[in-house]
Amino acid sequence: MILKIIGAALFLVYALFLLSLYDFRKCFNKRCATFFLLGMASFASVFVVQVPIQKLLSRSVFFYNLSDTLQAILYAAVAGFVQEFFKALAAFYPGGDSLSGAAAGAGFGFTEVIFILGSAPYISFTAVLERIFALMFHISSTTLVMFGKQKGKFLISYILLAFIHTAVDAIAVLFQMHYVTLTFTETSVAIISTSLFITSLLLYRRRS
């Protein structure tokens, strides 16, 4: 229990550190804290929207007639589109921009860390490594969606990031189904998450 509390505290520091890389002066204020909390609240969408849709889908005849790979992709698509939508929704008000996207993504990702590591019987190195990159992904993906919103291309950026999110989650599902290796899974997630994070940082700083 104590180890999990320490782990949660360290991930909070990590989330704030990633957030500070965008704009250190603006990320530690009331506005940014509000979006962080809204991002945390948006994690409820996983249980209220995502999981019920996935359960309904898994019980359909249509789903059972698909191959394992297509089932994994479809299952992951629900997570990708639902999570990216509600993270962006949390970043919209008031006056949402790319920094509010980063804050909302950080709040969502941190809450996901708390839920996953908190419910795990023990904390493994692989689980910690996975959450490190997952948190990076959530921050950067919402930042990019909101960057698209600022450019008047919210729908395009949302769909694109939702598809990328789908790809990441599909790889994870395929690993659980023993179709891909742990090395492939972790390497793929690390490359995608790092690439998105660097891209979002560069776009934010260039716009600033």
BELQUI-V232248 format. One line per field, one symbol per residue. ss: DSSP state (~ for helix, > for strand, _ for the rest). A space follows every 10 residues. Layout:
ss->???
//
This chain:
ss->_~~~~~~~~~ ~~~~~~~~~~ ___~~~~__~ ~~~~~~~~~~ ~~__~~~~~~ ~~~~~~~~__ ~~~~___~~~ ~~~~~~~~~~ ~~~~~~~~~~ ~~_____~~~ ~~~~~~~~~~ ~~~~~~~~~_ ____~~~~~~ ~~~~~~~~~~ ~~~~~~~~~~ ___~~~~~~~ ~~~~~~~~~~ ~~~~~~____ _~~~~~~~~~ ~~~~~~~~~~ ~~~~~~~_
//
